[in-house]
């Protein structure tokens, strides 16, 4: 099975019979219906969509794994004295993420965090949120970022500025007996790209010692290993690397923005659709044009999109990206999503109105914290300035905290980053044979063996500064 063909068809609508069974939580019946349909003579596109749905259902149920009893126990622990009526109120308002699975409620594994994100007018939630946000580590981390951004703005320097050298150790640990002993496990760990805001990338050490390093400018750069699975023991892959990353700051004069050369490779490549996620659906086109109105200036078009998204979206955690049919559609219809979801909606809306835009992702690497964590953002292209940046989730967050920082994240970027990916759904080098755990990009590592992919629940990823 090749890596991406199945994942590229999630935007194709499922047969209504299958979709209805899933909505009712009858996933076993849905899978049986899919198997029945696959016995018919179907177009290849529908065959691939149905085959992927069998995988997607299994992955979705891993995210919605918390029983109602466990969810209530968690809520009672986090909110001492909480009443049954309050929990019912949160459920009725759609603040607790759950689905029905074979007649029983199954809650999303991060339902508690999403409750705090979504519940903006309930004192029980707000008190809990204030307690978390006032923790010393949160305050120090937030202040470090704010001070860094304001220092860049006030310095007067423009372009790639404020270089920072970072050393990181990334380790993936596969559970004992995840695959039979003696089987070869193939591993792709993300590795820093060279280019844009990132330079001077060095491999310091790794395990195992034999590896294949993808080219410095690969759109999803990795370091590749192979290792045999031991018996009754975990299997580790790790890499230590160093890189220098720059912040970027540029004052843009909208009056100096020039028209695009629509025959250029940049314009053609980054204004096109890329199914399944960057798709110009009727609703997204209506939304894009309603936001930009009669604006003709590309920079101001992108600014209107940034302002609308950071004003209207709510940050929430999401299930694994592989479980969504069309991410921008989900965000636009539900007005919620994590950093990558918000970035993909920005990219799609920009492309619809003729502004080249692309993905960038890797880690958010705040030096105050013990180690980095996955993060996604976007870039958009403006003549004659080139590629600019847009961090939608940071812009939304800082809109409430500090207007200058909110303004900064339209066009600019801090140096608290690690860049692995500048595209979505790119094949690795060397290629992966089986469907990835995350077909969109790679921030935590990907594993497989001779019989298939090894999903996220079978291994742990750790990132620490060294």
N, C-alpha and C positions, 0 to 999 in steps of 0.2 A: 504494500500500500504506500503510495507516495505521500509526501508530507502534507501538502495543502489542498489537493483537489476537493476533498470532502468539506473542509472548513470554509472554502470560498463560496459555498452555496447556501449559507444560513439565512441569507436575505430572501430566499425563495419561500413563498408561503406554503405552510404545510397543508395537506388535505384537511378539510373541515372536520372530518370524523376523528382524525388524530388529534387535532388541536382541541376539540371539545372534550375528549377523554382526558387530556392533560389538564385542562382547566378544572375539571371535576376531581383531579387528583388520582385518577385511575390509570396510573402509569403502566402497570402490568398489561392492562387491556390495550393501552396505546401501543405498547411494543408488539403485542400480538397482531394488532391491526396493521402495523408497519410491515411485519413479516408477511402477512396476507397480501398486502398491496405489492410487495416486491416480487410476488409470484406472477404478476401481470406484466404485459409488455408496456413499459413506461419509457418516456424520454430519459435520456442519460442524466439530464440535470435533476430530474425528480428522484431518480435512483440514488444519486449521490446525496441529495438532501435527506432522504429517508434513512440512508445508511448512517449519515452523521447524526441524525436525531436519536438513533439507538445509543450512540456514544454520549450525546448531550444529556439525555435523561439520566444516565448513570452518574455523570459528573455533577449535574444539578442536585441530585439527592444527597451527594456528599456535603454540599454546602447547607442544605436544609436538613440538618441531622439532629437538631435539639428537640426532644419531646416536649409536649405541653407541660408535663410535670416538672421537667428540668428547667424549663423557662420560668415557671412560676416560682420555683425555689430560688433561682437567680435573682428575680425581681424582689422577692422577700428579703434576701440577703443584702442587696444593694440599697433597698428603700425600706428600712425597718418600720414596721407598723403599717405598711401599705395595705389597702383594702382590696377586696375582690372587685368592688365597684370601680375603683380607679383602673385596675388592669383591664376590665371590660371596656371602660371608656377609651383607653389607649388603643385597644384592638378595634373598636368601632370607628375611631378616627384614622385608622390605617397607619398608626405609629409603630406598631410591632410587626416586623417582617416575618410572615409565615405563609406556607402553602398547605393545602390538604394533600396528604399522601395516603392513599387507600383508606380514606375515611377518617384519618387522624391529623390533627394540626402538627406540622413540623416547622420549627422556627429556624430562621437563618442564624448561622453560628455567631454572627456579630450583631444580633438584633438589639442588644443593650446599647452598644455604641450608636447605632442608627436611631434608636429612640431619643438619645440626647441630641443628635444632630437635628432631628425632625421636630421635636417638641419645643417650640419657641415661646409658648404662652402659658406654660404650666409651671407653677412655682416649685412643685416637687422635682421636676426635671431641671429647672433653672438652678436650683440650689445645688444639685449634684454637679451640674456643669461648672458652676462657679468654683466649687471645691476642687475639681480637677484642674481647671485653668489657672488656679492660684498656687498650684504646687510649685515649689522652688525650681525644680528642673524645667518645668514648662516655661516659667517666667524667664529664666536664664537663656533658654534656647530662643525664645521669641525676641528677647532684647538683643541677643547677638546678631540675629538676622536684621532686625530693624536698624541697629547701629551701623552694620555693614552697608546696607542699602543707602542710608542717609549720608554716610561718608562718601560713597561714590557720587551721589547727586551733588553734594557740596564741593567736591574736589575740582570740578570744572573740566576734568579730563574726559575724553570721549573715545569711542572705539572699544577694543578689547583691553581692559584695564584690570588692575588689582590682581596680579597672578598669585596663585596659591598652590603649593605642592602638597599632595596628599598621598599617604601610604595606607593601603587597605589589605586585609586578609579576608578572602571569601572561601567558605567551606560548605560543601554539600555532603551530608551523611545519609546514606541509604540504609533503611532498616534491615536487620538480620533476616535472611531467608525471603527477602522481597522477590528474588528470582532464585532459581535452583543453583546450588553451589557449583562452581566451575564454569558457569555461563559468563560470557563476556558482556560487561556493561559499558555502554558508550555514553559519554558525558560531554555536554557543551556548557561551559561556564561563560557568562558575559565577560568581555574584556574591553578596556577603554579604547575608543576610537581616537585616531589622530586627525585633527581638522576642526574647523569652526573655532569654538572657544577652548579647545583642549589640545595641549602640546606635550612634548617630552614624555611620552608614555614608556615605561620600563617594566619588563617582567623581572621580578626579584627572585622568586622561588616558586616551586609548584610540586604537587604530588598527584599522580606519578610523574616521573621525570621525562617520559616520552610524551610529546604533545604536538599538536598542529595548531599554529596561530594563524587566524584569518588575516587577510590584508588589512593594513592600517585604516583604509577608508571604506571597509566593508559596511554596508548599510545596517547590518546587525552583527557586530564583531564578536567573536568568541575565541576561546582557547579550548581545544578538543583533547579528550583523553579516552583511553580504553583500559579496563581493568577486570580481572576475574573476580566473581563473587565468592567470598569465603563461606565456610559452613558455620552457621550459628553465630556469626559476627557481623557488625555493621561494616559498610564499605565507604571509605572517605575519598573524596576528591577535593583538593584545595589549591588555591593560587594566591600569591602575594604580588601586588603590583604598586607602582608609583606613577603618578601623573601630575601635570601642572594644568590647572584650569583657570580661565580668566572670567571675570565678570564682563558684561557688555553694557555700554550706555551711549546713547546717541540722541541728541536733540534734533527732532525732525521738524522741518518747516513744510507744512502741507502745500504751500504755494510753489514749492520747488519740486514737488512730486511730478514725475514724467509719465506719459502713457507707456503701456507695455508694448513690446514687440511680440505680437501674438503668434509669430512664426518661430519664436525662440524655443529651445528645448526646455528651459525652465518654465515658461508659460504653459506649453503643451503638456508637460509632465505633471505639473502641480495644480492644474485646474481641471483635471479629468476625474471621472469616477473610478473607484477601486472597490468593487464588491468584495466582501459583503457589507462592509461598514461605511465606506465613503460612497454613498449612493444618493443621487438627487431625486428623492421621492417627492411626490406632489406636496405633501405636508411641509417637508423641509424647504422646498422652493418657495412656498407661500410664506413661511416664517422668515427666510432670508430676505426676500424682497420687501416684506412688511417692516423689517428692521432698518434696512438701508434706505428705503424710500427712493427719492429721486437723486440721491447723492451719486456723484460721478467720480470723485477723487478716491482712488483705491485705499489710500491710507486712512481716510475718514470713514470709508465703508468698514474697514477692519475695526476701527475704533468704535463705531456704532455697535458692531457685533460683540466686541469685548464688553462694552458697557451694559448691553442688554443681558448677556449671559451672567456677568458678575452681579448684576442687580436681581436677577430672577432665579438663579439656580441655588440649590442647597447641596452642600457636600454630604455624601453618605458613602459608606462602604458598599461594595457590590459583590455578587458572586463572581466566580472565575470568569474571565472575559470569554472563554470558549463556550459558555452557556447562553450567550445572548445572540439573538438573530441579527439585529442591526443596532449597534450601540448608539449612534447619533439619534436615531428614531426614538429609542428608549429614553434618552436624556430629554429630548425635545418634548415628548409627550408626558413625561413624569416630573420634569423640572428637578431632577436629582441625579447624582452620580459622583464617582470619585474623580481624581485628577485626570486620568486618561480618558474617561467618558466625556468630561467637559472639554478636553483638548480635541477629541475627535469631532465633537459637535462644532466647535469653532472652525476647525479645518474644513469640514464639509460645507458650512455656511459661507466661508470665505470663497471656496472654489465655485460654489453656485453663482456668486455675484462677480466672478472673474478675478479674484485676488489669489495668486498662487500661495498655497499653504502646505505645510508638511509637519510630520511628527518628529519629536525628539524626546528621548527618554533615557532613563538610567536610574540614578539614585539622587536623593536629596541628602547631602553630606554636611550637616551642621556640625562644626568642630566642637561645640559644647556637649554633644551627645556621644555615647559610647561607640556608635557606629552609624553608617548610613542606612537608608531604607528606600525601597522602590518609589519612584516618582516619574510623572509624565507631564509634558508641556508641549507647546506648539511653536512653529515658526511661520512667518508670512513674509512675502517678498515684495519690496517696494523699490521702484526705480527713482533715483539712481543710488539709493542707500544700500540695497542688497537685502540679505536676510535679517529680519528683526525677530523678536521673541514675544511670546504671549503665554504667561502662566495663569490660566483661568482660575484654578482653585486657590492659588495664592492671592490673585487679584480680588477674588470674592471675599476671602478671609480678611484681607487688609482694608477692604472698603469700609468695614465696620470699625477698624482699629486705628488706621492712620491713612489719611488721604494721599499723602506724598508717596507712601509705599505702594498703595493701590495704583497710582499713576505710573510708578516705575515699572510695574509688571506688564504694562502694554508697551512693547518695543524693546524692553531691556531684560537682563537676567543677572542674578547674583553669581558668586563663584562657589556657592555651596552645592555643587553639582558633580555628578559623574555621568559622562555621556557614553552609552553603549550603542544606541539605536537612533537612526534618522529616518526610518521607514517602518511601515507595518507589514507583516506577513511576508518577509523576505526569507529565502532559503538560506540555511547555514552553509559554512564552508569548513569541513566537508559536509555534504548534505545529510540531513536526517531522513531516515527511511519511513518512520511512522509518524502519525498525527501527533503534533506537539501538545503538551499540557496547556501552554498558552500560545495559540497560533499568531497572536498580535505582535508580541515582541518578546524579549528575553532579559529578565532582570534577576531571576532566582536560580537559573540553571535548568537544563533539560536532560533527561535520561531516557535510555531505551535499551532493550536487549533483543535477541534474535526473534522473539515472538511478539514484540510490540512495544508501545510506549510505556514508560513508568510514570504514573501520575503523581501529582504533588503530595498526596496523602501518604506516599511511601518514603519520602525523604524530607530532611530538614535543611534549611539554608541559613547560614550565619554570616554576618558581615561585621567586622570590627576594625577600628583604626589600629595601626601598628607604629 
